[in-house]
């Protein structure tokens, strides 16, 4: 193996599903600051997963003027981060066990279209800080996911990388950044192209070994 290779992860639909928890925290804010008749559901949030925060606000609050919905979004996101930091979301099976295996061979990263503090809430609740060497998100800089993937690749001097995500936008972002892609098919979306895919998170080491990077994990695999 030559050059530094890394694995970059999407958040929602890939590492966890926080839609139910986020819906609960958002509905509380919306009831207090906008209208008790406006209820944000888990289905509502799943339908906008992967959108940048400005477009997410436009989709959920189309009846509001831009400034109003962005102010409401800011309040929702602050409450959401606090809630998730204390309560977490729904982690997919075998995530930590698989991260331990992958970390033995590769540096790991997260890039999401979320608000600032969201990734940190995830890492803090599960105590996953030591698994990831770098993170980036739309809320930090207003950049699209493809640009943030490229930013992480460049500042970590990766010569080869793969992005693991669950929706078409994740594939498009990885293509824009010029890196490989693995579809988390258990997540929220489908991919139009023929791509490597996993049906559960624990399949990642095998996919990495056989299709993405030519490195053997045989000495590391201790669970199925």
C-alpha positions in Angstrom: 0.0 0.0 0.0 1.3 3.4 -0.9 0.0 6.8 0.1 -2.4 7.7 2.9 -5.9 6.2 2.6 -8.9 7.3 4.6 -12.6 6.5 5.2 -15.0 9.5 5.5 -18.5 8.9 6.9 -21.9 10.6 6.4 -23.9 10.8 9.7 -27.7 10.3 9.3 -28.7 7.0 7.7 -25.1 5.9 7.9 -23.8 6.0 11.5 -27.2 6.6 13.2 -30.8 7.6 12.9 -31.6 10.6 15.0 -34.9 11.6 13.3 -37.2 10.6 16.2 -35.1 12.4 18.8 -34.7 15.5 16.6 -38.4 15.6 15.8 -39.2 15.7 19.5 -36.8 18.5 20.2 -37.8 20.5 17.2 -41.6 20.2 17.9 -41.0 21.6 21.3 -39.3 24.7 19.9 -41.8 25.2 17.1 -44.7 25.0 19.5 -43.1 27.6 21.8 -41.7 30.0 19.2 -44.0 29.6 16.2 -47.2 27.6 16.4 -48.4 24.7 18.6 -50.3 23.4 15.5 -47.1 22.9 13.5 -45.7 19.5 14.5 -42.4 18.2 13.1 -42.6 14.4 12.6 -39.9 11.8 12.2 -41.1 11.3 8.6 -40.8 15.0 7.9 -37.1 14.9 8.9 -36.3 11.7 7.1 -37.7 13.3 3.9 -35.1 16.1 4.1 -32.1 14.1 5.3 -29.0 15.2 3.4 -30.1 18.7 2.6 -28.0 21.6 3.7 -29.6 23.4 6.6 -30.9 26.4 4.6 -32.7 24.1 2.1 -34.0 22.0 5.0 -35.5 25.0 6.6 -37.1 26.0 3.3 -38.6 22.6 2.9 -40.0 22.3 6.4 -41.2 26.0 6.8 -42.1 27.1 3.3 -44.8 29.5 4.6 -42.2 31.6 6.5 -40.0 34.4 5.1 -36.3 33.5 4.9 -35.2 35.4 7.9 -38.0 34.0 10.1 -37.4 30.4 9.1 -33.6 30.8 9.6 -34.2 32.3 13.1 -36.5 29.4 13.9 -34.1 26.9 12.5 -31.3 28.3 14.6 -33.4 27.9 17.8 -34.3 24.3 16.7 -30.7 23.4 16.1 -29.5 24.7 19.4 -32.1 22.7 21.3 -31.4 19.7 19.1 -27.7 19.7 19.8 -28.3 20.0 23.6 -30.9 17.2 23.5 -28.7 14.8 21.4 -25.7 15.5 23.6 -27.7 14.3 26.6 -29.9 11.6 25.0 -28.2 10.4 21.8 -30.0 9.0 18.8 -30.5 5.4 17.4 -27.0 4.1 16.7 -26.9 1.4 14.0 -25.8 -2.1 15.1 -22.1 -2.9 15.4 -21.0 0.7 14.7 -18.4 0.9 17.5 -17.1 -2.6 17.0 -16.6 -1.9 13.3 -15.0 1.5 13.9 -12.5 -0.3 16.1 -11.6 -2.7 13.3 -11.4 0.1 10.6 -9.3 2.3 12.9 -6.5 -0.3 13.0 -5.9 0.3 9.3 -7.2 3.7 8.4 -7.8 7.2 9.7 -11.5 7.9 10.0 -13.4 11.2 9.4 -17.0 12.6 9.3 -18.5 15.1 6.8 -22.1 16.1 7.1 -24.5 18.8 5.8 -25.6 19.4 9.4 -25.4 22.4 11.7 -22.3 23.2 13.8 -22.3 21.1 17.0 -24.3 18.2 15.6 -21.3 15.9 14.9 -19.8 16.9 18.3 -23.0 16.0 20.1 -22.9 12.5 18.4 -19.2 12.1 19.4 -19.7 13.3 22.9 -22.8 11.1 23.7 -21.2 7.9 22.5 -17.6 8.9 23.5 -16.4 8.3 19.9 -14.0 11.3 19.8 -10.9 9.0 19.6 -12.2 7.2 16.6 -12.2 10.2 14.2 -9.3 12.4 13.3 -11.2 15.2 11.6 -14.8 16.4 11.1 -16.5 19.0 8.9 -20.0 20.2 8.2 -22.1 22.8 6.3 -22.8 24.7 9.5 -19.1 25.5 10.0 -18.5 27.1 6.6 -21.6 27.1 4.4 -19.9 24.8 1.9 -21.6 21.9 0.0 -20.8 18.4 1.0 -18.6 17.7 -2.0 -16.5 20.8 -1.1 -16.2 19.7 2.5 -15.2 16.2 1.6 -12.5 17.7 -0.6 -11.4 20.0 2.2 -11.0 17.0 4.6 -9.1 15.1 2.0 -6.7 17.9 1.4 -6.0 19.0 4.9 -5.4 15.4 6.0 -3.2 14.7 3.0 -5.2 11.7 1.8 -4.0 10.3 -1.5 -7.0 7.9 -1.6 -10.3 8.0 0.2 -13.8 6.6 0.2 -17.1 8.2 1.4 -19.7 6.0 3.1 -23.2 7.5 2.7 -26.8 6.5 2.2 -28.5 8.8 -0.4 -27.9 10.0 -3.9 -26.6 13.3 -2.7 -23.8 11.5 -0.9 -22.8 9.7 -4.1 -22.9 12.9 -6.0 -20.8 14.7 -3.4 -18.1 12.0 -3.4 -18.0 12.1 -7.2 -17.6 15.9 -7.0 -14.8 15.4 -4.5 -13.2 12.8 -6.7 -13.2 9.9 -4.3 -14.7 6.4 -4.1 -18.2 5.7 -2.6 -19.9 2.9 -0.6 -23.7 2.9 -0.3 -25.1 2.3 3.2 -28.2 0.6 1.8 -29.9 0.3 5.2 -30.2 4.1 5.3 -32.7 6.5 3.9 -32.2 6.4 0.1 -31.3 4.6 -3.1 -28.4 5.2 -5.5 -29.1 5.3 -9.3 -25.6 4.1 -10.2 -24.1 0.7 -9.7 -21.9 1.1 -6.6 -20.4 -1.0 -3.8 -23.0 -1.3 -1.0 -23.4 -2.7 2.5 -26.6 -4.0 4.0 -25.3 -3.5 7.6 -22.5 -1.5 9.0 -20.5 -4.5 10.1 -19.9 -5.4 6.4 -17.6 -2.4 5.9 -14.3 -4.1 6.6 -15.0 -6.8 4.0 -16.1 -4.3 1.4 -13.1 -2.2 2.0 -10.8 -5.2 1.7 -12.4 -6.7 -1.4 -13.5 -3.6 -3.4 -12.0 -0.4 -2.2 -8.5 -0.6 -0.7 -6.2 -3.7 -1.2 -5.6 -4.3 2.5 -6.4 -7.5 4.4 -8.5 -7.3 7.6 -8.3 -11.0 8.2 -6.2 -10.6 11.4 -8.7 -8.0 12.7 -12.1 -9.7 12.0 -13.4 -11.1 15.3 -17.1 -10.7 14.9 -19.8 -11.2 12.3 
